[in-house]
Amino acid sequence: CFKAAKEHNIPEDLNKILENKVMETVADLYYINVSVVEMTCLDGADREGIVSKSVSSHSDLIPGVYEGGLKVWECTFDLIDYFAEAEIQFTDKTVLDLGCGAGLLGIVALRGKAEKVHFQDYNSTVIDEITLPNAVANCINGGNRMGSRESRKTSKPPLKRPKKAERLPNLLTKCRFFSGEWSEVTQLLLSSNKPFSKYDIILTSETIYNPDYYSALHDTLAQLLHKNGRVYLASKVHYFGVGGGIYLFEKFIEERNVFSTSIVKIIDKGLQRCIMEMAFKDA
Ligand SMILES: C[S@@+](CC[C@H](N)C(=O)[O-])C[C@H]1O[C@@H](n2cnc3c(N)ncnc32)[C@H](O)[C@@H]1O
């Protein structure tokens, strides 16, 4: 059975979200230390039980249970680098960070002056314990810095707690957070009484490892992307042990005949990775 969709409202007390969290920086973005989150999760903050399941199975992916959102996967940084190189503009755009995990892609879009940024992850624990705190930390601390590979390399000591937030910062009012399986989240968005406009840009990193999910992913992109919108997808060429990869996904998309795809960047270090751009064929 698929994980039902849920919208996570932003709690009023933002300081509480950052309570017991340790902050670091990654790619010039604030980022909650995951080991500390995992410890608090083992103490009961994780109603889904994904941390204990991931620890006991020694796995970052448990299909249908935990889909890897607690840690930041390396293609996220490829995509952040690509935004800078290709000068991708987020100003006034509506953006979805699909399969967001830590949500760093959406946070970069937010800093790039996106009009709205929505975050989606399969697991509600990831949204509550990682994505939302990361968004809050970056919104409170504001700024228009764009992440870059250079700053990621410099290891900085963990930062002091960000300054106190008395009210919802403007940036945070642009954000919404969702958990659940892709088809379920799509239904929730399309059937909600809140106004919904399709996304100008959908960002997605390391989400095509499992071919069983390609159909749901394809249909989600087709239903949620604006007719002139773009998808930027970052992936490893192949996911050993799971079976997915960029060429299998490309073939799947071609057969559906809805989107055109192009590989816009190949990263040839170790296991090859790449960035794919997608647009509607009839756009
Ligand atoms: C490997 S993680 C990558 C996380 C993040 N994008 C990154 O690069 O660090 C894959 C993400 O895709 C999402 N995901 C995978 N399969 C999904 C599905 N069938 N329905 C909804 N979300 C899914 C999960 O929420 C998970 O966070």
The ligand as a Tripos MOL2 file, in Angstrom:
@<TRIPOS>MOLECULE
LIG
   27    29     1     0     0
SMALL
NO_CHARGES

@<TRIPOS>ATOM
      1 C1         17.7500    8.8970   -2.5990 C.3       1 LIG1
      2 S1         16.6830   10.0590   -1.9080 S.3       1 LIG1
      3 C2         17.3210   11.5940   -2.5590 C.3       1 LIG1
      4 C3         17.0340   12.7610   -1.6600 C.3       1 LIG1
      5 C4         17.4890   14.1160   -2.1610 C.3       1 LIG1
      6 N1         16.8220   14.4900   -3.3680 N.3       1 LIG1
      7 C5         18.9970   14.1580   -2.3480 C.2       1 LIG1
      8 O1         19.4600   14.2490   -3.4810 O.co2     1 LIG1
      9 O2         19.7010   14.1590   -1.3520 O.co2     1 LIG1
     10 C6         15.2370    9.7970   -2.9110 C.3       1 LIG1
     11 C7         14.0820   10.6890   -2.5630 C.3       1 LIG1
     12 O3         12.9950   10.4510   -3.4690 O.3       1 LIG1
     13 C8         11.7800   10.3290   -2.7760 C.3       1 LIG1
     14 N2         11.0270    9.2050   -3.3500 N.ar      1 LIG1
     15 C9         11.5360    8.0880   -3.9020 C.ar      1 LIG1
     16 N3         10.5650    7.2910   -4.3410 N.ar      1 LIG1
     17 C10         9.4010    7.9160   -4.0570 C.ar      1 LIG1
     18 C11         8.0380    7.5910   -4.2880 C.ar      1 LIG1
     19 N4          7.6820    6.4710   -4.8980 N.pl3     1 LIG1
     20 N5          7.0990    8.4600   -3.8760 N.ar      1 LIG1
     21 C12         7.4660    9.6080   -3.2670 C.ar      1 LIG1
     22 N6          8.7330    9.9770   -3.0280 N.ar      1 LIG1
     23 C13         9.6990    9.1380   -3.4230 C.ar      1 LIG1
     24 C14        12.1000   10.0610   -1.3350 C.3       1 LIG1
     25 O4         11.3490   10.9050   -0.5580 O.3       1 LIG1
     26 C15        13.5800   10.3920   -1.1830 C.3       1 LIG1
     27 O5         13.7650   11.5140   -0.4100 O.3       1 LIG1
@<TRIPOS>BOND
     1     1     2 1
     2     2     3 1
     3     2    10 1
     4     3     4 1
     5     4     5 1
     6     5     6 1
     7     5     7 1
     8     7     8 2
     9     7     9 1
    10    10    11 1
    11    11    12 1
    12    11    26 1
    13    12    13 1
    14    13    14 1
    15    13    24 1
    16    14    15 ar
    17    14    23 ar
    18    15    16 ar
    19    16    17 ar
    20    17    18 ar
    21    17    23 ar
    22    18    19 1
    23    18    20 ar
    24    20    21 ar
    25    21    22 ar
    26    22    23 ar
    27    24    25 1
    28    24    26 1
    29    26    27 1
@<TRIPOS>SUBSTRUCTURE
     1 LIG1         1 GROUP 0 **** ****
